[in-house]
């Protein structure tokens, strides 16, 4: 049985794109990203902004340098430090615990 691998590309805005067989599995913004999410969240948005825009997350994962707010739908993870968004990921999110 062969091992399938993923490819990683970076677009002109610094967004990293993980893909395999022409399917995008994940995209992650860099910490200096200037764009917005589909619903208007940008770097520097607060926890209050996230709750108002996306509602309560499916899960909050507390990390040593902040927290990850996981939204199973629409498949996003927002990375927060000191209560503000520093980056986010879009892709398949499946909680296994």
N, C-alpha and C positions, 0 to 999 in steps of 0.2 A: 504494500500500500504506500503510495507516494505522499509526501508532505506538501500541502499547498501553502503558498506564502502570500503575504500581503505586500502591496507596494505603497510607498509613501511619497506624496508630492506636496509642494508648497506653492500656493498661488501668489500673485503679485501683491496681495495685502498681508501676506505672512500666514494665512490660514493653512493649517496642515490637513491634508486629505488622505485618509487611509482607505485603500480600495483593493479589490480582488476581482478579477474577471469582469472588468468594466462596471462593477457595482460598488458604490460608495458605502462604506461601513461606518465611517465616522469622520467628522470635521471638527477641528478645534481652533479657536481663535488664539492669537498670541496676546500677551499682556499689553501690547501697545496698539491693539486693533482699534480702528476709528469707526467701524460700522455699527449697525444695530441689529438686534434679533428681528425676526419677522413681526414681533409685537412691540418693538420699540425699546427693548432693554439694551443699554450700552455699558461699556466699562465705567465704573463709578456709580452705577445705579445701586440703590440701597435695598436692604431686605424688605422694607415697606413697598418699594417700587415693584419688586418681584412678586410679593403677595397680591398686590393690586392688579398686576398684569397677568400672572399665571396661576394665581390661587396658592393654596398650600401645597408644598411639595409632597411627593409620594414618600420620601424619606430624606432625612438630613444626616449626612455622614460627617461627624466631627473629626477633623484632622489636626495635626500638631500646629499647622500654620493657617488655620481657618476652617471652613466647612464647605462641603459639596451639597448643593440642593438638587436632588434627583427628581425629575418629572418623567414618570413612565410615559405619559402622553403629554406632550408631543415628542418624547424621546430626546430630552435635553438634560444636561447637567450643568449647573452654574457653579463656578468656583468663587467663593467669597473669602475675603480677608478683612478683618476688622469691620464686618458688616456691609462691605461693598463688593460689587462684582468686579473680579479681576480678569476673568476669561470664562468661556463656556464651550461645551461640546454639543454637537448634534449627531445623532446616530441611533443605533439600536440600543435600547436600554432594557435590560432584563434583570430583575432582582431575584437572586437565588436564595435569599435567606429571609 
